[in-house]
Amino acid sequence: MTGTSGGPSRVPAPDRAPTATPARPDRRPTARSLASLLAGRTAFRLALLGANAVLLASWGEAGYEPYAAAMGTAQVLTTLTTLGIEKSALKLVPRALRTGPQLITVLLASALLLAGAAVLWLAGTALFVRSGGSGGSGGSTVALGLLAGLYAALLGLNTVLVGLCRALDRNRADVLNFAVLSLVIATGAGGASLLGWGPAAFTGWILGGTALLNLAQLPALYRATGRPVRGGVVRPVMTTSALMACGDIAASGTVSVLFVLLGASRHHEQTGHLYLMILASSVLLNGFGYLLRLFQPHVSLTLRSVDPASLDRRVVRRLLPVAAVGAVWSAGSLWLAWSAQQSGLVAPPVAVLLLYVLGVPLVFTVGSLNYLLENATPYTLRATAVSALGGLLCAVLSGLVLVPALGALGAVTALTAGEVAHAVLARLLLRSRTFRSPPLRSSPPLRGRAPKTRTTTPPITRPTVPTDLGAPR
């Protein structure tokens, strides 16, 4: 570095290159970590499903119906309190080389604020309804709805907290969290069966256990935060979280609205059937979604450097055929399930489950395409977010017609109609703009001093993935 000639004294110059693009650790999950993480989440879902079967047997349909209606309606709060924060963390934190602690600060604060806002809203709603003079069974319904809403909000916060732990490569916290939560749910079901706990007592028990688990996660996450937080960090995190939340909000919002429509219809006794179907399918669907999130850091880094023409050929062009086949398949599945129920071949709950199982391939396919699009370019993320909200609107409009006529079968059909609309709208939004998105190598460079040798070697092979969101050099 101190030599005067242009020979060997210039050799140490490449020492600056690693500081511009430090190597990232390989975050692809191993088979052992995948097995342990999936086992913990599967145990939680199976415990939840088994507990609800015990609750139905202990309380009967008359006692189980208000519990199912309260929990089903409150499900949207779980999504609202996460608001894409978990997916944003899994996408941004592993690739951040200097701003990881600042990202954790923003994401953790956002999760706590959303959960706090949900709790305050629930408390205010309960006080307003109580001041209206609800008493007797109406007062118990309000109390159960409040407990269910608080549990849903804290469960969403719990999902974010363990997601942040996984983003920091602390997978053990995730496994232990859901193992303990499974135990809490199982003991609550035992209390309902052996001690005669009612819906309010059971919901209060699992609410308390979830709250304690959240408190147990906070100290380690607080130590991982970093301050002060630069302004250039907050905006990308908030934008990514909001857009990635649209799909989850649309899915949960659709289920909650359909529960309201079903409870207000003449088929309100089928609310328990629909809730059991949602729980049974959640073991499979949430396991699939959880597996996708485990691979999300690796997938997002890969897709951000993909060629737009390749993305159009492999993903976008498949949306319309999937929607067409899905529409025909859904109509045939509805006819089959309705005919089997009307002829007495299967009981109504089995018909509902049959119809949903037949719709799972469509849900999986659309969900996979959506997963690829939201982890690709910023434009595809915006397009799939808008199309998810369009799918919500289509499902609600379909439910207004189908639920009063067909009950729970109509609700499941409305769900699949929303998936078809999601795929169609995404295709329409991306059809004319796919090749107009700016080339990947035209993205503005990261802040900092560019190496002097950059003009002689075009950085064509380097993915244009922002790693530090404006971190100081």
Rosetta blueprint (number, residue, H / E / L):
1 M L
2 T L
3 G L
4 T L
5 S L
6 G L
7 G L
8 P H
9 S H
10 R H
11 V L
12 P L
13 A H
14 P H
15 D H
16 R H
17 A H
18 P H
19 T H
20 A H
21 T L
22 P L
23 A L
24 R L
25 P L
26 D L
27 R L
28 R L
29 P L
30 T L
31 A H
32 R H
33 S H
34 L H
35 A H
36 S H
37 L H
38 L H
39 A H
40 G H
41 R H
42 T H
43 A H
44 F H
45 R H
46 L H
47 A H
48 L H
49 L H
50 G H
51 A H
52 N H
53 A H
54 V H
55 L H
56 L H
57 A H
58 S H
59 W H
60 G H
61 E H
62 A H
63 G H
64 Y H
65 E H
66 P H
67 Y H
68 A H
69 A H
70 A H
71 M H
72 G H
73 T H
74 A H
75 Q H
76 V H
77 L H
78 T H
79 T H
80 L H
81 T H
82 T H
83 L L
84 G L
85 I H
86 E H
87 K H
88 S H
89 A H
90 L H
91 K H
92 L H
93 V L
94 P L
95 R L
96 A L
97 L L
98 R L
99 T L
100 G H
101 P H
102 Q H
103 L H
104 I H
105 T H
106 V H
107 L H
108 L H
109 A H
110 S H
111 A H
112 L H
113 L H
114 L H
115 A H
116 G H
117 A H
118 A H
119 V H
120 L H
121 W H
122 L H
123 A H
124 G H
125 T H
126 A H
127 L H
128 F H
129 V H
130 R H
131 S H
132 G L
133 G L
134 S L
135 G L
136 G L
137 S H
138 G H
139 G H
140 S H
141 T H
142 V H
143 A H
144 L H
145 G H
146 L H
147 L H
148 A H
149 G H
150 L H
151 Y H
152 A H
153 A H
154 L H
155 L H
156 G H
157 L H
158 N H
159 T H
160 V H
161 L H
162 V H
163 G H
164 L H
165 C H
166 R H
167 A H
168 L L
169 D L
170 R L
171 N H
172 R H
173 A H
174 D H
175 V H
176 L H
177 N H
178 F H
179 A H
180 V H
181 L H
182 S H
183 L H
184 V H
185 I H
186 A H
187 T H
188 G H
189 A H
190 G H
191 G H
192 A H
193 S H
194 L H
195 L L
196 G L
197 W L
198 G L
199 P H
200 A H
201 A H
202 F H
203 T H
204 G H
205 W H
206 I H
207 L H
208 G H
209 G H
210 T H
211 A H
212 L H
213 L H
214 N H
215 L H
216 A H
217 Q H
218 L H
219 P H
220 A H
221 L H
222 Y H
223 R H
224 A L
225 T L
226 G L
227 R L
228 P L
229 V L
230 R L
231 G H
232 G H
233 V H
234 V H
235 R H
236 P H
237 V H
238 M H
239 T H
240 T H
241 S H
242 A H
243 L H
244 M H
245 A H
246 C H
247 G H
248 D H
249 I H
250 A H
251 A H
252 S H
253 G H
254 T H
255 V H
256 S H
257 V H
258 L H
259 F H
260 V H
261 L H
262 L H
263 G H
264 A H
265 S L
266 R L
267 H L
268 H H
269 E H
270 Q H
271 T H
272 G H
273 H H
274 L H
275 Y H
276 L H
277 M H
278 I H
279 L H
280 A H
281 S H
282 S H
283 V H
284 L H
285 L H
286 N H
287 G H
288 F H
289 G H
290 Y H
291 L H
292 L H
293 R H
294 L H
295 F L
296 Q H
297 P H
298 H H
299 V H
300 S H
301 L H
302 T H
303 L H
304 R L
305 S L
306 V L
307 D L
308 P H
309 A H
310 S H
311 L H
312 D H
313 R H
314 R H
315 V L
316 V H
317 R H
318 R H
319 L H
320 L H
321 P H
322 V H
323 A H
324 A H
325 V H
326 G H
327 A H
328 V H
329 W H
330 S H
331 A H
332 G H
333 S H
334 L H
335 W H
336 L H
337 A H
338 W H
339 S H
340 A H
341 Q H
342 Q H
343 S L
344 G L
345 L L
346 V L
347 A L
348 P H
349 P H
350 V H
351 A H
352 V H
353 L H
354 L H
355 L H
356 Y H
357 V H
358 L H
359 G H
360 V H
361 P H
362 L H
363 V H
364 F H
365 T H
366 V H
367 G H
368 S H
369 L H
370 N H
371 Y H
372 L H
373 L H
374 E H
375 N L
376 A L
377 T L
378 P H
379 Y H
380 T H
381 L H
382 R H
383 A H
384 T H
385 A H
386 V H
387 S H
388 A H
389 L H
390 G H
391 G H
392 L H
393 L H
394 C H
395 A H
396 V H
397 L H
398 S H
399 G H
400 L H
401 V H
402 L H
403 V H
404 P H
405 A H
406 L H
407 G L
408 A H
409 L H
410 G H
411 A H
412 V H
413 T H
414 A H
415 L H
416 T H
417 A H
418 G H
419 E H
420 V H
421 A H
422 H H
423 A H
424 V H
425 L H
426 A H
427 R H
428 L H
429 L H
430 L H
431 R H
432 S L
433 R L
434 T H
435 F H
436 R H
437 S L
438 P L
439 P L
440 L H
441 R H
442 S H
443 S L
444 P L
445 P L
446 L L
447 R L
448 G L
449 R L
450 A L
451 P L
452 K H
453 T H
454 R H
455 T H
456 T L
457 T L
458 P L
459 P L
460 I L
461 T L
462 R L
463 P L
464 T L
465 V L
466 P L
467 T L
468 D L
469 L L
470 G L
471 A L
472 P L
473 R L
